[in-house]
Amino acid sequence: MLNFLRSSKKANGPQSIYDQLGGEVAVRAIAERFYDVMESDPRAKDLLAIHPQPMHGIRQKFFEFLSGWFGGPALFERKYGHPRLRARHLPFTIDVKLRDQWLLCMYQVLDEQVSDPLLKMQLRSQFTQLAHHMINTG
């Protein structure tokens, strides 16, 4: 019944970002492309260096996180509990340089995959706030 109520509310209320983007296929494409950019752009080399290799698992986790964060199925929470992003990233030294490399990759993905200018602007703002929140060192 709870799932029915959620579906009902979406049908009558504003569409989630997840739905505006195109659902599971589009969100997975964003997650995958993010890591493709990170792996191929030399300007993200420091960011790439802190990620475990191979990155199959982290790609899946990022998709699961984005799914819930965008208002779709809460896949990450079902598997791992609350994201607690800052706490989960504390073992890594995240500074302004890594934040900027992360945003470089994400902004490129948004430019490539989000055609609606207002949605793109909203996502850029939300990702910028999230990335800034992850800084854990001076």
N, CA, C and O atoms as a GROMACS GRO file, in nm:
protein
  552
    1MET      N    1   0.082  -0.120   0.000
    1MET     CA    2   0.000   0.000   0.000
    1MET      C    3   0.086   0.126   0.000
    1MET      O    4   0.054   0.222  -0.069
    2LEU      N    5   0.195   0.126   0.076
    2LEU     CA    6   0.282   0.242   0.081
    2LEU      C    7   0.336   0.275  -0.057
    2LEU      O    8   0.339   0.392  -0.095
    3ASN      N    9   0.378   0.175  -0.134
    3ASN     CA   10   0.428   0.199  -0.269
    3ASN      C   11   0.319   0.259  -0.357
    3ASN      O   12   0.346   0.346  -0.440
    4PHE      N   13   0.196   0.213  -0.339
    4PHE     CA   14   0.085   0.268  -0.416
    4PHE      C   15   0.067   0.416  -0.383
    4PHE      O   16   0.044   0.498  -0.472
    5LEU      N   17   0.077   0.450  -0.254
    5LEU     CA   18   0.060   0.590  -0.215
    5LEU      C   19   0.171   0.676  -0.274
    5LEU      O   20   0.145   0.788  -0.319
    6ARG      N   21   0.292   0.626  -0.273
    6ARG     CA   22   0.403   0.702  -0.332
    6ARG      C   23   0.379   0.724  -0.481
    6ARG      O   24   0.397   0.834  -0.533
    7SER      N   25   0.338   0.617  -0.551
    7SER     CA   26   0.313   0.628  -0.694
    7SER      C   27   0.199   0.725  -0.720
    7SER      O   28   0.205   0.806  -0.813
    8SER      N   29   0.096   0.717  -0.639
    8SER     CA   30  -0.019   0.804  -0.654
    8SER      C   31   0.021   0.949  -0.636
    8SER      O   32  -0.021   1.036  -0.713
    9LYS      N   33   0.101   0.976  -0.536
    9LYS     CA   34   0.142   1.112  -0.508
    9LYS      C   35   0.224   1.168  -0.624
    9LYS      O   36   0.206   1.283  -0.663
   10LYS      N   37   0.313   1.086  -0.678
   10LYS     CA   38   0.393   1.132  -0.791
   10LYS      C   39   0.304   1.165  -0.910
   10LYS      O   40   0.328   1.264  -0.981
   11ALA      N   41   0.203   1.084  -0.932
   11ALA     CA   42   0.115   1.106  -1.047
   11ALA      C   43   0.039   1.238  -1.033
   11ALA      O   44   0.014   1.306  -1.132
   12ASN      N   45   0.003   1.274  -0.909
   12ASN     CA   46  -0.076   1.395  -0.887
   12ASN      C   47   0.008   1.516  -0.852
   12ASN      O   48  -0.037   1.629  -0.869
   13GLY      N   49   0.130   1.495  -0.802
   13GLY     CA   50   0.215   1.604  -0.759
   13GLY      C   51   0.325   1.630  -0.860
   13GLY      O   52   0.323   1.577  -0.972
   14PRO      N   53   0.420   1.711  -0.819
   14PRO     CA   54   0.532   1.739  -0.909
   14PRO      C   55   0.613   1.613  -0.937
   14PRO      O   56   0.628   1.526  -0.851
   15GLN      N   57   0.663   1.606  -1.057
   15GLN     CA   58   0.742   1.491  -1.099
   15GLN      C   59   0.879   1.496  -1.029
   15GLN      O   60   0.939   1.602  -1.017
   16SER      N   61   0.927   1.380  -0.985
   16SER     CA   62   1.058   1.374  -0.920
   16SER      C   63   1.168   1.401  -1.022
   16SER      O   64   1.147   1.390  -1.143
   17ILE      N   65   1.284   1.437  -0.972
   17ILE     CA   66   1.400   1.455  -1.060
   17ILE      C   67   1.428   1.324  -1.131
   17ILE      O   68   1.461   1.323  -1.250
   18TYR      N   69   1.416   1.214  -1.059
   18TYR     CA   70   1.438   1.081  -1.116
   18TYR      C   71   1.352   1.063  -1.242
   18TYR      O   72   1.402   1.019  -1.345
   19ASP      N   73   1.225   1.097  -1.232
   19ASP     CA   74   1.134   1.084  -1.345
   19ASP      C   75   1.164   1.188  -1.454
   19ASP      O   76   1.158   1.156  -1.573
   20GLN      N   77   1.196   1.310  -1.414
   20GLN     CA   78   1.229   1.414  -1.512
   20GLN      C   79   1.350   1.375  -1.596
   20GLN      O   80   1.358   1.406  -1.715
   21LEU      N   81   1.446   1.306  -1.533
   21LEU     CA   82   1.567   1.264  -1.603
   21LEU      C   83   1.540   1.148  -1.699
   21LEU      O   84   1.611   1.131  -1.798
   22GLY      N   85   1.436   1.068  -1.669
   22GLY     CA   86   1.406   0.953  -1.754
   22GLY      C   87   1.412   0.821  -1.681
   22GLY      O   88   1.416   0.715  -1.745
   23GLY      N   89   1.413   0.823  -1.548
   23GLY     CA   90   1.407   0.700  -1.470
   23GLY      C   91   1.539   0.626  -1.462
   23GLY      O   92   1.647   0.684  -1.477
   24GLU      N   93   1.527   0.496  -1.437
   24GLU     CA   94   1.643   0.412  -1.409
   24GLU      C   95   1.750   0.417  -1.518
   24GLU      O   96   1.868   0.430  -1.486
   25VAL      N   97   1.711   0.408  -1.642
   25VAL     CA   98   1.809   0.404  -1.751
   25VAL      C   99   1.891   0.533  -1.753
   25VAL      O  100   2.014   0.528  -1.766
   26ALA      N  101   1.826   0.646  -1.740
   26ALA     CA  102   1.895   0.775  -1.744
   26ALA      C  103   1.983   0.795  -1.622
   26ALA      O  104   2.095   0.845  -1.634
   27VAL      N  105   1.935   0.756  -1.505
   27VAL     CA  106   2.014   0.772  -1.382
   27VAL      C  107   2.136   0.681  -1.386
   27VAL      O  108   2.245   0.722  -1.345
   28ARG      N  109   2.119   0.560  -1.434
   28ARG     CA  110   2.234   0.470  -1.448
   28ARG      C  111   2.335   0.528  -1.547
   28ARG      O  112   2.456   0.519  -1.525
   29ALA      N  113   2.287   0.586  -1.654
   29ALA     CA  114   2.375   0.647  -1.754
   29ALA      C  115   2.456   0.762  -1.694
   29ALA      O  116   2.573   0.779  -1.726
   30ILE      N  117   2.393   0.840  -1.608
   30ILE     CA  118   2.464   0.949  -1.540
   30ILE      C  119   2.574   0.893  -1.451
   30ILE      O  120   2.687   0.942  -1.454
   31ALA      N  121   2.542   0.792  -1.373
   31ALA     CA  122   2.642   0.731  -1.284
   31ALA      C  123   2.757   0.672  -1.363
   31ALA      O  124   2.873   0.693  -1.328
   32GLU      N  125   2.727   0.600  -1.468
   32GLU     CA  126   2.831   0.537  -1.549
   32GLU      C  127   2.918   0.642  -1.618
   32GLU      O  128   3.040   0.631  -1.618
   33ARG      N  129   2.854   0.742  -1.677
   33ARG     CA  130   2.930   0.844  -1.749
   33ARG      C  131   3.019   0.924  -1.654
   33ARG      O  132   3.129   0.964  -1.693
   34PHE      N  133   2.973   0.946  -1.531
   34PHE     CA  134   3.055   1.017  -1.433
   34PHE      C  135   3.190   0.946  -1.416
   34PHE      O  136   3.295   1.010  -1.418
   35TYR      N  137   3.185   0.815  -1.398
   35TYR     CA  138   3.310   0.741  -1.380
   35TYR      C  139   3.390   0.730  -1.509
   35TYR      O  140   3.512   0.724  -1.505
   36ASP      N  141   3.323   0.726  -1.622
   36ASP     CA  142   3.394   0.728  -1.750
   36ASP      C  143   3.475   0.857  -1.764
   36ASP      O  144   3.591   0.854  -1.804
   37VAL      N  145   3.414   0.968  -1.730
   37VAL     CA  146   3.483   1.098  -1.738
   37VAL      C  147   3.600   1.098  -1.641
   37VAL      O  148   3.710   1.139  -1.677
   38MET      N  149   3.577   1.054  -1.519
   38MET     CA  150   3.682   1.052  -1.419
   38MET      C  151   3.802   0.969  -1.466
   38MET      O  152   3.917   1.008  -1.446
   39GLU      N  153   3.773   0.856  -1.529
   39GLU     CA  154   3.880   0.768  -1.575
   39GLU      C  155   3.954   0.823  -1.698
   39GLU      O  156   4.070   0.787  -1.720
   40SER      N  157   3.890   0.907  -1.775
   40SER     CA  158   3.950   0.951  -1.901
   40SER      C  159   4.005   1.093  -1.899
   40SER      O  160   4.087   1.128  -1.984
   41ASP      N  161   3.963   1.175  -1.806
   41ASP     CA  162   4.006   1.315  -1.805
   41ASP      C  163   4.126   1.330  -1.712
   41ASP      O  164   4.113   1.309  -1.592
   42PRO      N  165   4.242   1.366  -1.764
   42PRO     CA  166   4.361   1.379  -1.680
   42PRO      C  167   4.347   1.485  -1.571
   42PRO      O  168   4.420   1.483  -1.472
   43ARG      N  169   4.253   1.578  -1.589
   43ARG     CA  170   4.232   1.680  -1.485
   43ARG      C  171   4.167   1.622  -1.360
   43ARG      O  172   4.160   1.689  -1.257
   44ALA      N  173   4.118   1.497  -1.367
   44ALA     CA  174   4.056   1.430  -1.252
   44ALA      C  175   4.146   1.320  -1.195
   44ALA      O  176   4.098   1.231  -1.125
   45LYS      N  177   4.276   1.325  -1.225
   45LYS     CA  178   4.366   1.216  -1.186
   45LYS      C  179   4.375   1.198  -1.034
   45LYS      O  180   4.384   1.084  -0.987
   46ASP      N  181   4.373   1.305  -0.957
   46ASP     CA  182   4.380   1.291  -0.811
   46ASP      C  183   4.253   1.228  -0.756
   46ASP      O  184   4.258   1.147  -0.663
   47LEU      N  185   4.142   1.263  -0.812
   47LEU     CA  186   4.014   1.204  -0.773
   47LEU      C  187   4.010   1.056  -0.808
   47LEU      O  188   3.968   0.973  -0.727
   48LEU      N  189   4.054   1.023  -0.926
   48LEU     CA  190   4.059   0.884  -0.968
   48LEU      C  191   4.149   0.802  -0.875
   48LEU      O  192   4.118   0.687  -0.844
   49ALA      N  193   4.258   0.860  -0.832
   49ALA     CA  194   4.357   0.789  -0.750
   49ALA      C  195   4.302   0.742  -0.615
   49ALA      O  196   4.352   0.645  -0.559
   50ILE      N  197   4.200   0.809  -0.562
   50ILE     CA  198   4.146   0.766  -0.432
   50ILE      C  199   4.037   0.660  -0.445
   50ILE      O  200   3.986   0.612  -0.344
   51HIS      N  201   4.002   0.624  -0.566
   51HIS     CA  202   3.897   0.524  -0.588
   51HIS      C  203   3.956   0.385  -0.604
   51HIS      O  204   4.055   0.366  -0.675
   52PRO      N  205   3.895   0.286  -0.537
   52PRO     CA  206   3.943   0.149  -0.551
   52PRO      C  207   3.921   0.097  -0.693
   52PRO      O  208   3.822   0.130  -0.758
   53GLN      N  209   4.013   0.018  -0.739
   53GLN     CA  210   4.003  -0.040  -0.874
   53GLN      C  211   3.980  -0.190  -0.862
   53GLN      O  212   4.032  -0.250  -0.768
   54PRO      N  213   3.908  -0.251  -0.950
   54PRO     CA  214   3.824  -0.189  -1.052
   54PRO      C  215   3.704  -0.119  -0.989
   54PRO      O  216   3.672  -0.143  -0.873
   55MET      N  217   3.638  -0.035  -1.064
   55MET     CA  218   3.532   0.048  -1.008
   55MET      C  219   3.391  -0.003  -1.035
   55MET      O  220   3.296   0.074  -1.027
   56HIS      N  221   3.375  -0.130  -1.067
   56HIS     CA  222   3.240  -0.184  -1.094
   56HIS      C  223   3.148  -0.164  -0.975
   56HIS      O  224   3.035  -0.119  -0.990
   57GLY      N  225   3.196  -0.196  -0.856
   57GLY     CA  226   3.113  -0.185  -0.736
   57GLY      C  227   3.076  -0.042  -0.703
   57GLY      O  228   2.962  -0.014  -0.667
   58ILE      N  229   3.172   0.049  -0.715
   58ILE     CA  230   3.146   0.188  -0.682
   58ILE      C  231   3.051   0.252  -0.783
   58ILE      O  232   2.972   0.340  -0.748
   59ARG      N  233   3.059   0.209  -0.908
   59ARG     CA  234   2.965   0.258  -1.009
   59ARG      C  235   2.822   0.218  -0.970
   59ARG      O  236   2.729   0.299  -0.980
   60GLN      N  237   2.805   0.094  -0.927
   60GLN     CA  238   2.673   0.046  -0.888
   60GLN      C  239   2.623   0.122  -0.766
   60GLN      O  240   2.507   0.163  -0.761
   61LYS      N  241   2.710   0.140  -0.666
   61LYS     CA  242   2.669   0.212  -0.545
   61LYS      C  243   2.628   0.356  -0.578
   61LYS      O  244   2.532   0.408  -0.522
   62PHE      N  245   2.702   0.420  -0.668
   62PHE     CA  246   2.670   0.557  -0.704
   62PHE      C  247   2.534   0.563  -0.774
   62PHE      O  248   2.454   0.652  -0.746
   63PHE      N  249   2.508   0.468  -0.864
   63PHE     CA  250   2.376   0.462  -0.926
   63PHE      C  251   2.267   0.445  -0.820
   63PHE      O  252   2.165   0.514  -0.823
   64GLU      N  253   2.288   0.354  -0.725
   64GLU     CA  254   2.190   0.330  -0.620
   64GLU      C  255   2.168   0.454  -0.535
   64GLU      O  256   2.055   0.485  -0.499
   65PHE      N  257   2.276   0.525  -0.503
   65PHE     CA  258   2.263   0.649  -0.428
   65PHE      C  259   2.183   0.752  -0.508
   65PHE      O  260   2.088   0.810  -0.457
   66LEU      N  261   2.224   0.774  -0.634
   66LEU     CA  262   2.155   0.874  -0.716
   66LEU      C  263   2.007   0.841  -0.734
   66LEU      O  264   1.923   0.932  -0.737
   67SER      N  265   1.974   0.714  -0.745
   67SER     CA  266   1.835   0.674  -0.760
   67SER      C  267   1.750   0.732  -0.648
   67SER      O  268   1.647   0.796  -0.674
   68GLY      N  269   1.791   0.711  -0.526
   68GLY     CA  270   1.716   0.764  -0.411
   68GLY      C  271   1.728   0.915  -0.398
   68GLY      O  272   1.630   0.982  -0.366
   69TRP      N  273   1.845   0.968  -0.422
   69TRP     CA  274   1.869   1.112  -0.407
   69TRP      C  275   1.786   1.192  -0.505
   69TRP      O  276   1.744   1.304  -0.476
   70PHE      N  277   1.761   1.133  -0.622
   70PHE     CA  278   1.679   1.199  -0.724
   70PHE      C  279   1.530   1.174  -0.704
   70PHE      O  280   1.449   1.222  -0.784
   71GLY      N  281   1.491   1.101  -0.601
   71GLY     CA  282   1.349   1.078  -0.575
   71GLY      C  283   1.294   0.949  -0.632
   71GLY      O  284   1.173   0.928  -0.633
   72GLY      N  285   1.382   0.862  -0.679
   72GLY     CA  286   1.340   0.731  -0.728
   72GLY      C  287   1.352   0.627  -0.619
   72GLY      O  288   1.356   0.662  -0.501
   73PRO      N  289   1.360   0.501  -0.654
   73PRO     CA  290   1.372   0.395  -0.553
   73PRO      C  291   1.496   0.416  -0.465
   73PRO      O  292   1.604   0.448  -0.515
   74ALA      N  293   1.479   0.397  -0.335
   74ALA     CA  294   1.587   0.417  -0.238
   74ALA      C  295   1.676   0.293  -0.231
   74ALA      O  296   1.685   0.228  -0.126
   75LEU      N  297   1.740   0.260  -0.340
   75LEU     CA  298   1.818   0.136  -0.353
   75LEU      C  299   1.936   0.132  -0.256
   75LEU      O  300   1.961   0.030  -0.193
   76PHE      N  301   2.006   0.243  -0.243
   76PHE     CA  302   2.122   0.248  -0.155
   76PHE      C  303   2.080   0.225  -0.010
   76PHE      O  304   2.140   0.145   0.061
   77GLU      N  305   1.978   0.296   0.033
   77GLU     CA  306   1.932   0.286   0.172
   77GLU      C  307   1.885   0.144   0.204
   77GLU      O  308   1.908   0.095   0.315
   78ARG      N  309   1.820   0.080   0.110
   78ARG     CA  310   1.773  -0.057   0.134
   78ARG      C  311   1.890  -0.151   0.159
   78ARG      O  312   1.880  -0.242   0.242
   79LYS      N  313   2.000  -0.131   0.088
   79LYS     CA  314   2.116  -0.219   0.102
   79LYS      C  315   2.210  -0.182   0.216
   79LYS      O  316   2.259  -0.268   0.288
   80TYR      N  317   2.233  -0.049   0.232
   80TYR     CA  318   2.342  -0.004   0.320
   80TYR      C  319   2.297   0.086   0.434
   80TYR      O  320   2.378   0.121   0.520
   81GLY      N  321   2.170   0.124   0.437
   81GLY     CA  322   2.124   0.218   0.538
   81GLY      C  323   2.140   0.362   0.488
   81GLY      O  324   2.168   0.384   0.370
   82HIS      N  325   2.123   0.455   0.577
   82HIS     CA  326   2.133   0.597   0.542
   82HIS      C  327   2.268   0.625   0.478
   82HIS      O  328   2.370   0.573   0.524
   83PRO      N  329   2.271   0.706   0.371
   83PRO     CA  330   2.398   0.728   0.301
   83PRO      C  331   2.510   0.788   0.388
   83PRO      O  332   2.626   0.752   0.370
   84ARG      N  333   2.478   0.876   0.482
   84ARG     CA  334   2.582   0.938   0.566
   84ARG      C  335   2.708   0.968   0.484
   84ARG      O  336   2.818   0.926   0.520
   85LEU      N  337   2.690   1.039   0.377
   85LEU     CA  338   2.797   1.058   0.279
   85LEU      C  339   2.926   1.113   0.340
   85LEU      O  340   3.034   1.062   0.314
   86ARG      N  341   2.913   1.216   0.421
   86ARG     CA  342   3.035   1.275   0.479
   86ARG      C  343   3.106   1.174   0.567
   86ARG      O  344   3.228   1.160   0.558
   87ALA      N  345   3.033   1.103   0.650
   87ALA     CA  346   3.094   1.004   0.738
   87ALA      C  347   3.158   0.891   0.658
   87ALA      O  348   3.266   0.844   0.692
   88ARG      N  349   3.093   0.846   0.552
   88ARG     CA  350   3.148   0.738   0.470
   88ARG      C  351   3.275   0.781   0.397
   88ARG      O  352   3.358   0.697   0.360
   89HIS      N  353   3.291   0.911   0.376
   89HIS     CA  354   3.408   0.960   0.304
   89HIS      C  355   3.519   1.012   0.396
   89HIS      O  356   3.623   1.056   0.347
   90LEU      N  357   3.499   1.008   0.526
   90LEU     CA  358   3.600   1.058   0.619
   90LEU      C  359   3.736   0.988   0.606
   90LEU      O  360   3.838   1.053   0.631
   91PRO      N  361   3.743   0.861   0.569
   91PRO     CA  362   3.875   0.800   0.554
   91PRO      C  363   3.959   0.863   0.442
   91PRO      O  364   4.079   0.840   0.434
   92PHE      N  365   3.896   0.942   0.356
   92PHE     CA  366   3.966   1.005   0.245
   92PHE      C  367   3.986   1.153   0.276
   92PHE      O  368   3.897   1.218   0.331
   93THR      N  369   4.100   1.206   0.240
   93THR     CA  370   4.125   1.348   0.256
   93THR      C  371   4.063   1.419   0.137
   93THR      O  372   4.111   1.409   0.024
   94ILE      N  373   3.955   1.491   0.164
   94ILE     CA  374   3.884   1.562   0.057
   94ILE      C  375   3.903   1.711   0.079
   94ILE      O  376   3.858   1.769   0.178
   95ASP      N  377   3.971   1.772  -0.017
   95ASP     CA  378   3.999   1.915  -0.011
   95ASP      C  379   3.931   1.985  -0.128
   95ASP      O  380   3.856   1.923  -0.205
   96VAL      N  381   3.957   2.114  -0.141
   96VAL     CA  382   3.895   2.192  -0.248
   96VAL      C  383   3.935   2.138  -0.385
   96VAL      O  384   3.853   2.136  -0.477
   97LYS      N  385   4.059   2.093  -0.399
   97LYS     CA  386   4.105   2.041  -0.528
   97LYS      C  387   4.025   1.917  -0.568
   97LYS      O  388   3.983   1.906  -0.683
   98LEU      N  389   4.004   1.823  -0.474
   98LEU     CA  390   3.925   1.703  -0.506
   98LEU      C  391   3.779   1.739  -0.531
   98LEU      O  392   3.715   1.683  -0.619
   99ARG      N  393   3.727   1.833  -0.452
   99ARG     CA  394   3.589   1.878  -0.476
   99ARG      C  395   3.576   1.931  -0.619
   99ARG      O  396   3.481   1.896  -0.690
  100ASP      N  397   3.670   2.013  -0.659
  100ASP     CA  398   3.663   2.073  -0.792
  100ASP      C  399   3.677   1.968  -0.902
  100ASP      O  400   3.613   1.979  -1.007
  101GLN      N  401   3.761   1.866  -0.880
  101GLN     CA  402   3.774   1.759  -0.978
  101GLN      C  403   3.644   1.680  -0.988
  101GLN      O  404   3.603   1.641  -1.097
  102TRP      N  405   3.580   1.655  -0.874
  102TRP     CA  406   3.452   1.583  -0.872
  102TRP      C  407   3.348   1.663  -0.950
  102TRP      O  408   3.274   1.608  -1.031
  103LEU      N  409   3.343   1.794  -0.923
  103LEU     CA  410   3.246   1.879  -0.992
  103LEU      C  411   3.276   1.890  -1.141
  103LEU      O  412   3.184   1.897  -1.222
  104LEU      N  413   3.402   1.893  -1.178
  104LEU     CA  414   3.440   1.894  -1.320
  104LEU      C  415   3.375   1.776  -1.392
  104LEU      O  416   3.316   1.792  -1.498
  105CYS      N  417   3.388   1.659  -1.332
  105CYS     CA  418   3.331   1.538  -1.392
  105CYS      C  419   3.178   1.545  -1.396
  105CYS      O  420   3.116   1.515  -1.498
  106MET      N  421   3.118   1.585  -1.284
  106MET     CA  422   2.973   1.588  -1.277
  106MET      C  423   2.914   1.694  -1.368
  106MET      O  424   2.812   1.669  -1.434
  107TYR      N  425   2.975   1.811  -1.374
  107TYR     CA  426   2.925   1.915  -1.464
  107TYR      C  427   2.930   1.869  -1.609
  107TYR      O  428   2.838   1.897  -1.686
  108GLN      N  429   3.036   1.800  -1.648
  108GLN     CA  430   3.045   1.750  -1.785
  108GLN      C  431   2.931   1.653  -1.814
  108GLN      O  432   2.868   1.659  -1.920
  109VAL      N  433   2.903   1.564  -1.719
  109VAL     CA  434   2.794   1.467  -1.735
  109VAL      C  435   2.661   1.540  -1.749
  109VAL      O  436   2.581   1.508  -1.837
  110LEU      N  437   2.637   1.638  -1.664
  110LEU     CA  438   2.512   1.712  -1.672
  110LEU      C  439   2.500   1.784  -1.806
  110LEU      O  440   2.393   1.786  -1.867
  111ASP      N  441   2.610   1.844  -1.851
  111ASP     CA  442   2.607   1.913  -1.980
  111ASP      C  443   2.575   1.817  -2.094
  111ASP      O  444   2.506   1.854  -2.190
  112GLU      N  445   2.625   1.695  -2.085
  112GLU     CA  446   2.603   1.596  -2.191
  112GLU      C  447   2.464   1.531  -2.185
  112GLU      O  448   2.407   1.498  -2.289
  113GLN      N  449   2.411   1.513  -2.063
  113GLN     CA  450   2.294   1.426  -2.050
  113GLN      C  451   2.166   1.491  -2.002
  113GLN      O  452   2.061   1.428  -2.003
  114VAL      N  453   2.172   1.616  -1.960
  114VAL     CA  454   2.050   1.682  -1.912
  114VAL      C  455   2.020   1.798  -2.007
  114VAL      O  456   2.093   1.898  -2.010
  115SER      N  457   1.914   1.784  -2.084
  115SER     CA  458   1.883   1.884  -2.186
  115SER      C  459   1.800   2.001  -2.131
  115SER      O  460   1.808   2.112  -2.184
  116ASP      N  461   1.722   1.977  -2.027
  116ASP     CA  462   1.638   2.084  -1.971
  116ASP      C  463   1.727   2.182  -1.893
  116ASP      O  464   1.789   2.144  -1.794
  117PRO      N  465   1.734   2.309  -1.937
  117PRO     CA  466   1.825   2.404  -1.874
  117PRO      C  467   1.793   2.431  -1.726
  117PRO      O  468   1.885   2.446  -1.645
  118LEU      N  469   1.666   2.436  -1.690
  118LEU     CA  470   1.631   2.460  -1.550
  118LEU      C  471   1.668   2.342  -1.462
  118LEU      O  472   1.719   2.359  -1.352
  119LEU      N  473   1.642   2.222  -1.511
  119LEU     CA  474   1.679   2.102  -1.436
  119LEU      C  475   1.830   2.094  -1.421
  119LEU      O  476   1.882   2.061  -1.314
  120LYS      N  477   1.901   2.124  -1.528
  120LYS     CA  478   2.048   2.121  -1.524
  120LYS      C  479   2.100   2.221  -1.420
  120LYS      O  480   2.190   2.188  -1.343
  121MET      N  481   2.044   2.340  -1.418
  121MET     CA  482   2.085   2.442  -1.322
  121MET      C  483   2.056   2.396  -1.179
  121MET      O  484   2.139   2.414  -1.090
  122GLN      N  485   1.940   2.337  -1.158
  122GLN     CA  486   1.903   2.286  -1.026
  122GLN      C  487   2.001   2.177  -0.982
  122GLN      O  488   2.048   2.177  -0.868
  123LEU      N  489   2.032   2.085  -1.071
  123LEU     CA  490   2.123   1.975  -1.038
  123LEU      C  491   2.265   2.027  -1.012
  123LEU      O  492   2.332   1.979  -0.921
  124ARG      N  493   2.310   2.122  -1.092
  124ARG     CA  494   2.442   2.182  -1.067
  124ARG      C  495   2.448   2.241  -0.927
  124ARG      O  496   2.546   2.222  -0.855
  125SER      N  497   2.345   2.312  -0.890
  125SER     CA  498   2.340   2.374  -0.756
  125SER      C  499   2.342   2.267  -0.646
  125SER      O  500   2.416   2.279  -0.549
  126GLN      N  501   2.261   2.164  -0.661
  126GLN     CA  502   2.254   2.059  -0.560
  126GLN      C  503   2.386   1.983  -0.550
  126GLN      O  504   2.432   1.953  -0.440
  127PHE      N  505   2.446   1.950  -0.664
  127PHE     CA  506   2.574   1.879  -0.662
  127PHE      C  507   2.686   1.967  -0.606
  127PHE      O  508   2.775   1.918  -0.537
  128THR      N  509   2.681   2.096  -0.634
  128THR     CA  510   2.782   2.187  -0.580
  128THR      C  511   2.773   2.191  -0.428
  128THR      O  512   2.875   2.185  -0.360
  129GLN      N  513   2.653   2.202  -0.376
  129GLN     CA  514   2.635   2.202  -0.230
  129GLN      C  515   2.683   2.070  -0.170
  129GLN      O  516   2.751   2.070  -0.067
  130LEU      N  517   2.647   1.961  -0.233
  130LEU     CA  518   2.688   1.829  -0.183
  130LEU      C  519   2.839   1.815  -0.184
  130LEU      O  520   2.898   1.771  -0.086
  131ALA      N  521   2.903   1.853  -0.295
  131ALA     CA  522   3.049   1.842  -0.306
  131ALA      C  523   3.119   1.929  -0.202
  131ALA      O  524   3.218   1.888  -0.143
  132HIS      N  525   3.068   2.050  -0.181
  132HIS     CA  526   3.128   2.138  -0.081
  132HIS      C  527   3.115   2.079   0.059
  132HIS      O  528   3.206   2.091   0.141
  133HIS      N  529   3.004   2.016   0.085
  133HIS     CA  530   2.979   1.954   0.216
  133HIS      C  531   3.078   1.840   0.244
  133HIS      O  532   3.105   1.808   0.360
  134MET      N  533   3.132   1.780   0.139
  134MET     CA  534   3.220   1.664   0.155
  134MET      C  535   3.362   1.703   0.195
  134MET      O  536   3.440   1.618   0.238
  135ILE      N  537   3.398   1.830   0.181
  135ILE     CA  538   3.534   1.874   0.219
  135ILE      C  539   3.554   1.847   0.367
  135ILE      O  540   3.473   1.885   0.451
  136ASN      N  541   3.665   1.779   0.397
  136ASN     CA  542   3.691   1.744   0.537
  136ASN      C  543   3.833   1.782   0.581
  136ASN      O  544   3.883   1.734   0.683
  137THR      N  545   3.895   1.869   0.504
  137THR     CA  546   4.027   1.917   0.540
  137THR      C  547   4.046   2.058   0.483
  137THR      O  548   3.981   2.096   0.386
  138GLY      N  549   4.136   2.136   0.546
  138GLY     CA  550   4.162   2.273   0.503
  138GLY      C  551   4.226   2.279   0.370
  138GLY      O  552   4.254   2.388   0.320
   0.00000   0.00000   0.00000
